[in-house]
Amino acid sequence: MASASASLFRRGVLRLCAGVVLCASAGFAAAQTESTARLLVGFPPGGSADIIARLMADKLQGVLKRTVIVENKPGAGGRLVVESIKNAPADGSVMMIAPETISTTAPIVFKKLTYDPAKDYVPVSLLVQFPFALAVGSDPKVATFAEYVQWAKANPTKASFGSPAPGSPPHFFGLLIGKSIGVDMVHAPFLGTAPIVTNPAGGQISAGISSAGDLIEHHRGGRIRVVAVSSENRMPQLPEVPTFVELGFPDGVGTGFYAMYAPPKTSAAAIQQWNQAVRQVLAMPDVQEKFRSMGLQPMATSPDEVTRMTTQGAAKWGPIIRASGFSLD
């Protein structure tokens, strides 16, 4: 009789424990669903990186069934945010959206980085890719890239070009174009895209180089003239503008990209979950339309593809940077 009572007692305890476990599991799943996820961006509100992040956050909320907010952590040309991601919880609640420069050009132009691109964050997926563009303004008054090349060869000391930041891909793309046309073009570094429009328009510099999306509306408005783009094919947004390749400059191919990254030691399951969510968002017609209107090509990839493209970028820009002797520290 005592044995039967003990058996019943043990079964009751086991059922109780099982119930507790089930409740705890359900509670954990609910917490995961309801918890807030953060997208860290290394630039201030209003710029391309911020717009990309906010559109992604808005759509990811519906896919992931959780609140997704954007946190701007500007500073050091977008590198400061890496300090936050490398120390963030590796539980899938924090992601970073950043340009390829944090892994491609920054390790070359800075001898002392505060992070290790190989260890302090891991790729999740590419988000968007974009070409660069060369635009001219009021002086010289040329209508085509061929006319600009002719002018630059006749006036090499005046052949200056601006970029939105020293040490940025447009900076080194300008050096690449200068080498391709046989002119040692003088780099004029600025902070941001606005001077890339106002200075050529005012005749202070002969050309500006930036991401094509930053120049499209100013080209349409007539303030500047985009005369060539660095994509392999013409951009749908600028069908009248030829590529450097079709103009006879095969080295004039170059692209930048924004990607999503996770903290180190984030589980493969969490990365896969975010990767699939990104794929769903980038497949949405309204998201594609918005990005393309900005001169951006939406492109979801595997984490390995982000690594491959980063390696290719470092291989492309490395020799140009080293040959220039440029350094930021």
ABEGO torsion letter per residue (X at the ends): XAAAAAAAAAAAAAAAAAAAAAAAAAAAAAAAAABBBBBBBABBBGBAAAAAAAAAAAAAAAAAGBBBBBBBBBEGGGAAAAAAAAABBAAGABBBBBBAAAAAAAAAABABBABBAAAABBBABBABBBBBBBBBBAOBBBABAAAAAAAAAABAAABBBBBABBGBAAAAAAAAAAAAAGBBBBBBBBBEAAAAAAAAAAGABABBBBBAAAAAAAAAAGABBBABBABABBBAABAABBBAAAAGBAAABBBBBBBBBBBBGBBAAAAAAAAAAAAAAAABAAAAAAAAAAGBBBBBBBAAAAAAAAAAAAAAAAAAAAAAGBBAX
